[in-house]
Amino acid sequence: MRSILTLGAAALALAVAAPALAQTAAPAQDPAAAAPAPTAAAVAAGQPVKDNTGAVIGSVTEVKPDATGKSMATIKMDDKTFAVDVKNLAVQDGASVINASKAEIEGMLGVKK
């Protein structure tokens, strides 16, 4: 059962998260005057998780490397737990944000209403 949830989460991450989390910035007019980029906040255990509508859908319970060394976040949503590559999460205002709605995630995990 856990492997099905992990596979569903991996499919979710690959299918919807990466493209919309990409950000672009206008180039600085004077490169010498450009300020260094701020350090991105890290995904961490205890953070709330928000879906793409801004609703809190769960929390990060753990962040650790998988067997290949890829950093994975374990997310608890209601009574379901799934893992997502931290590269597919953004951190905004102290919360991890995933680019899918709760309903889309439930569909990928096979949750029946």
Backbone as CSV, one residue per row, in Angstrom:
resi,resn,N_x,N_y,N_z,CA_x,CA_y,CA_z,C_x,C_y,C_z
1,MET,0.833,-1.190,0.000,0.000,0.000,0.000,0.873,1.247,0.000
2,ARG,1.935,1.236,0.813,2.809,2.407,0.889,3.501,2.649,-0.442
3,SER,3.879,1.568,-1.139,4.547,1.752,-2.432,3.587,2.350,-3.449
4,ILE,2.316,2.013,-3.371,1.326,2.604,-4.280,1.211,4.097,-4.007
5,LEU,1.188,4.471,-2.742,1.104,5.893,-2.404,2.352,6.630,-2.858
6,THR,3.523,6.002,-2.701,4.767,6.630,-3.134,4.778,6.801,-4.640
7,LEU,4.341,5.775,-5.380,4.283,5.882,-6.835,3.286,6.954,-7.265
8,GLY,2.160,7.009,-6.586,1.170,8.042,-6.904,1.733,9.425,-6.651
9,ALA,2.458,9.576,-5.564,3.055,10.872,-5.250,4.126,11.234,-6.259
10,ALA,4.898,10.251,-6.687,5.934,10.526,-7.695,5.294,10.953,-9.003
11,ALA,4.226,10.282,-9.385,3.526,10.665,-10.611,2.958,12.068,-10.476
12,LEU,2.406,12.369,-9.317,1.878,13.695,-9.055,2.968,14.743,-9.197
13,ALA,4.096,14.483,-8.594,5.191,15.441,-8.626,5.680,15.668,-10.044
14,LEU,5.826,14.612,-10.797,6.322,14.741,-12.162,5.286,15.364,-13.093
15,ALA,4.034,15.058,-12.879,3.004,15.510,-13.802,2.622,16.970,-13.634
16,VAL,2.585,17.449,-12.410,2.031,18.789,-12.226,2.899,19.785,-11.491
17,ALA,3.841,19.337,-10.706,4.523,20.278,-9.826,5.613,21.093,-10.492
18,ALA,6.492,20.473,-11.206,7.681,21.164,-11.697,7.387,22.325,-12.640
19,PRO,6.548,22.176,-13.677,6.416,23.277,-14.641,5.893,24.578,-14.040
20,ALA,4.917,24.509,-13.181,4.314,25.737,-12.694,5.091,26.378,-11.557
21,LEU,6.028,25.660,-10.964,6.811,26.242,-9.883,8.013,27.027,-10.404
22,ALA,8.279,26.911,-11.698,9.407,27.650,-12.270,9.105,29.140,-12.203
23,GLN,10.118,29.903,-11.858,9.943,31.348,-11.755,10.936,32.018,-12.679
24,THR,10.521,33.153,-13.213,11.440,33.923,-14.045,11.602,35.293,-13.430
25,ALA,12.743,35.886,-13.664,13.015,37.223,-13.138,13.574,38.065,-14.263
26,ALA,13.257,39.345,-14.246,13.795,40.256,-15.244,15.281,40.447,-14.972
27,PRO,16.095,40.469,-16.018,17.531,40.664,-15.792,17.817,42.056,-15.254
28,ALA,18.824,42.141,-14.418,19.228,43.434,-13.863,19.832,44.288,-14.977
29,GLN,19.570,45.593,-14.947,20.100,46.466,-15.982,21.596,46.671,-15.809
30,ASP,22.054,46.697,-14.564,23.477,46.866,-14.305,23.951,45.662,-13.503
31,PRO,24.593,44.679,-14.150,24.995,43.469,-13.421,25.874,43.748,-12.216
32,ALA,26.697,44.773,-12.271,27.572,45.076,-11.137,26.773,45.564,-9.938
33,ALA,25.603,46.165,-10.189,24.792,46.707,-9.110,23.748,45.708,-8.608
34,ALA,23.658,44.550,-9.260,22.644,43.570,-8.871,22.957,42.995,-7.497
35,ALA,21.936,42.880,-6.678,22.086,42.294,-5.343,22.138,40.780,-5.474
36,PRO,22.826,40.102,-4.563,22.836,38.634,-4.621,21.427,38.091,-4.403
37,ALA,21.143,36.968,-5.035,19.819,36.355,-4.904,19.625,35.879,-3.470
38,PRO,18.414,36.047,-2.931,18.165,35.559,-1.569,18.187,34.036,-1.557
39,THR,18.575,33.481,-0.430,18.603,32.035,-0.274,17.167,31.524,-0.175
40,ALA,16.855,30.506,-0.938,15.516,29.935,-0.903,15.309,29.206,0.417
41,ALA,14.110,29.336,0.969,13.775,28.630,2.197,13.676,27.140,1.900
42,ALA,14.036,26.329,2.848,14.036,24.880,2.669,12.747,24.252,3.171
43,VAL,12.361,23.169,2.521,11.242,22.365,2.989,11.696,21.679,4.265
44,ALA,10.868,21.711,5.306,11.260,21.136,6.591,10.073,20.471,7.280
45,ALA,10.379,19.481,8.094,9.350,18.813,8.883,8.634,19.831,9.756
46,GLY,7.328,19.666,9.856,6.516,20.566,10.662,5.843,21.670,9.864
47,GLN,6.296,21.901,8.631,5.669,22.941,7.813,4.280,22.494,7.366
48,PRO,3.338,23.442,7.327,2.052,23.116,6.702,2.268,22.951,5.201
49,VAL,1.388,22.196,4.554,1.437,22.021,3.101,0.165,22.627,2.532
50,LYS,0.350,23.499,1.531,-0.783,24.130,0.858,-0.883,23.598,-0.565
51,ASP,-2.122,23.494,-1.059,-2.305,23.098,-2.445,-2.261,24.337,-3.333
52,ASN,-2.527,24.168,-4.626,-2.412,25.297,-5.546,-3.547,26.309,-5.424
53,THR,-4.514,26.055,-4.543,-5.550,27.049,-4.267,-5.220,27.870,-3.023
54,GLY,-4.152,27.486,-2.322,-3.758,28.178,-1.098,-4.326,27.555,0.166
55,ALA,-5.110,26.483,0.017,-5.701,25.816,1.181,-4.675,24.889,1.834
56,VAL,-4.634,24.882,3.157,-3.765,23.964,3.885,-4.374,22.566,3.773
57,ILE,-3.596,21.622,3.247,-4.099,20.261,3.030,-3.406,19.218,3.883
58,GLY,-2.353,19.606,4.580,-1.623,18.646,5.403,-0.368,19.256,5.973
59,SER,0.602,18.387,6.279,1.861,18.874,6.832,3.011,17.957,6.419
60,VAL,4.206,18.542,6.416,5.420,17.773,6.150,5.774,17.064,7.454
61,THR,5.874,15.740,7.399,6.202,14.991,8.611,7.678,14.634,8.679
62,GLU,8.347,14.626,7.499,9.742,14.201,7.478,10.372,14.620,6.147
63,VAL,11.643,14.955,6.192,12.420,15.199,4.979,13.691,14.376,5.104
64,LYS,13.894,13.462,4.133,15.081,12.612,4.179,15.389,12.119,2.767
65,PRO,16.629,11.687,2.548,16.990,11.179,1.221,16.374,9.799,0.981
66,ASP,16.044,9.526,-0.296,15.593,8.186,-0.645,16.813,7.317,-0.967
67,ALA,16.601,6.137,-1.511,17.701,5.204,-1.786,18.708,5.757,-2.789
68,THR,18.272,6.679,-3.645,19.175,7.258,-4.646,19.823,8.548,-4.162
69,GLY,19.462,9.001,-2.960,20.024,10.230,-2.413,19.182,11.459,-2.665
70,LYS,18.070,11.298,-3.398,17.171,12.413,-3.681,16.429,12.804,-2.407
71,SER,16.362,14.081,-2.109,15.691,14.567,-0.903,14.176,14.506,-1.096
72,MET,13.511,13.747,-0.231,12.071,13.530,-0.330,11.363,14.048,0.915
73,ALA,10.215,14.677,0.696,9.380,15.151,1.797,8.203,14.195,1.955
74,THR,7.989,13.715,3.164,6.818,12.898,3.452,5.711,13.838,3.901
75,ILE,4.567,13.738,3.234,3.432,14.629,3.515,2.271,13.805,4.046
76,LYS,1.702,14.259,5.148,0.506,13.626,5.711,-0.678,14.510,5.360
77,MET,-1.623,13.915,4.647,-2.845,14.610,4.242,-4.017,13.758,4.718
78,ASP,-4.759,14.250,5.681,-5.826,13.485,6.313,-5.228,12.169,6.831
79,ASP,-5.753,11.017,6.379,-5.209,9.739,6.849,-4.243,9.116,5.842
80,LYS,-3.866,9.864,4.812,-2.948,9.379,3.776,-1.571,10.010,3.948
81,THR,-0.536,9.246,3.588,0.832,9.735,3.616,1.465,9.420,2.274
82,PHE,2.177,10.405,1.702,2.862,10.193,0.438,4.141,11.005,0.421
83,ALA,5.051,10.626,-0.480,6.347,11.300,-0.571,6.447,12.073,-1.879
84,VAL,7.100,13.238,-1.807,7.294,14.104,-2.959,8.741,14.599,-2.937
85,ASP,9.372,14.626,-4.095,10.717,15.199,-4.228,10.637,16.663,-3.791
86,VAL,11.522,17.093,-2.899,11.459,18.473,-2.408,11.665,19.496,-3.527
87,LYS,12.277,19.078,-4.647,12.430,19.988,-5.787,11.083,20.363,-6.386
88,ASN,10.052,19.580,-6.108,8.719,19.835,-6.640,7.817,20.585,-5.669
89,LEU,8.418,21.116,-4.621,7.688,21.934,-3.651,8.324,23.317,-3.610
90,ALA,7.505,24.310,-3.412,8.011,25.660,-3.186,7.733,26.000,-1.732
91,VAL,8.516,26.899,-1.167,8.255,27.360,0.194,7.859,28.816,0.112
92,GLN,6.654,29.108,0.573,6.134,30.465,0.568,5.470,30.743,1.909
93,ASP,5.865,31.838,2.521,5.278,32.259,3.797,5.284,31.139,4.840
94,GLY,6.388,30.382,4.899,6.539,29.350,5.915,5.807,28.055,5.638
95,ALA,5.227,27.909,4.444,4.506,26.684,4.097,5.087,26.078,2.830
96,SER,5.053,24.760,2.745,5.413,24.074,1.510,4.189,24.108,0.605
97,VAL,4.416,24.414,-0.676,3.309,24.543,-1.631,3.503,23.531,-2.747
98,ILE,2.451,22.773,-3.026,2.467,21.799,-4.110,1.533,22.289,-5.208
99,ASN,1.935,22.099,-6.447,1.164,22.633,-7.565,0.096,21.644,-8.032
100,ALA,-0.828,21.342,-7.152,-1.979,20.497,-7.459,-3.030,20.797,-6.406
101,SER,-4.279,20.568,-6.760,-5.337,20.754,-5.762,-5.436,19.492,-4.903
102,LYS,-6.083,19.622,-3.773,-6.273,18.466,-2.899,-7.044,17.385,-3.644
103,ALA,-8.051,17.767,-4.420,-8.840,16.790,-5.178,-7.972,16.059,-6.203
104,GLU,-7.067,16.787,-6.871,-6.170,16.148,-7.839,-5.240,15.149,-7.152
105,ILE,-4.716,15.534,-5.996,-3.834,14.637,-5.248,-4.605,13.391,-4.811
106,GLU,-5.801,13.594,-4.282,-6.615,12.449,-3.861,-6.882,11.516,-5.034
107,GLY,-7.139,12.085,-6.214,-7.363,11.269,-7.401,-6.144,10.441,-7.762
108,MET,-4.969,11.044,-7.663,-3.732,10.323,-7.974,-3.416,9.250,-6.950
109,LEU,-3.876,9.465,-5.721,-3.642,8.477,-4.666,-4.745,7.429,-4.614
110,GLY,-5.776,7.602,-5.434,-6.873,6.643,-5.465,-7.829,6.775,-4.317
111,VAL,-7.943,7.964,-3.738,-8.874,8.198,-2.629,-10.284,8.300,-3.196
112,LYS,-11.199,7.513,-2.621,-12.601,7.566,-3.054,-13.405,8.392,-2.081
113,LYS,-14.278,9.188,-2.624,-15.111,10.060,-1.769,-16.408,9.384,-1.427
